[in-house]
Amino acid sequence: MRFARRRFCATVPALDLSRNTTSLQPMAAKKPLRIHVGKSVQRYFKDMGSTEPENLHRLFLAEIEPPLIRETLRFTEGNQSRAARILGITRNTLRTKMKNYGISGK
C-alpha cells in the first residue's frame, strides 16, 4: 500500500503591532514546520556561541516529543490508539513514551 507524503505546515499567527497593543489581530501565515525548526536550531547554535553542543539529536527529541505527544493526545481527545496512528508509532510505543515523559493518559 502506498501513502502520499504530506507536507506538514503550521499556521503561525503573526500579530499586527502597527496600531495599539490592545487590539492585536492575528494574520495567518503558513510556513512548513521545518522552517520553524531550522530557525530554532540556528538560534540554539547562535546562543551556544563557541561551545559545541553534545547529543543534539537526543536533546532535540527530548524537547520536541513531549509537546508533540501532548498536542496529539489533545487533538484525539485522549484516544491513544488514534494518537499512535497519527504519530506513526504503535500504541505500546506511545504508552512507553508517555511514561518516560510523565504524560498522563487523560
Helices and strands as residue ranges (DSSP letters): E 9-15, E 26-32, H 33-48, H 56-75, H 80-87, H 91-101
